[in-house]
Amino acid sequence: MMGRLIHTLAILMYFSVNIPIAIHMGKALLDFTWAVRYHTDAYVRQGALFAVSSVLLSVPSDSLLTEVPDELLEVRFWLADVAENDPDEDCCRSALQSLLLLENLKNKLGVFPE
């Protein structure tokens, strides 16, 4: 049930790419998924990873870096941890894809919070 909710919210986030409140939706979704990032159910963790990638794809890059730079840094560390240590292969793959999205964000803007 929780996994489906997170996947649904991530889809809504993905389709909000052109609306002005996307940054607010993205911040709220990151906060929500942060609480379940180490859930015991792999489907919930996959939903959290999907939500992160939806935020990275939907919110303008400059808005992400100005509004949630600390969260991006924490997300990057979490994604690296999941990519290396999660027992679910799909979670590892999703984490690597999200790390690539973050790397593209960094290269696109030439800056990233350290």
HELIX and SHEET records of a PDB file:
HELIX    1   1 MET A    2  TYR A   14  1                                  13    
HELIX    2   2 ALA A   22  TRP A   34  1                                  13    
HELIX    3   3 ALA A   42  SER A   58  1                                  17    
HELIX    4   4 SER A   61  GLU A   67  1                                   7    
HELIX    5   5 PRO A   69  ASN A   85  1                                  17    
HELIX    6   6 GLU A   89  LEU A  109  1                                  21    
END                                                                             
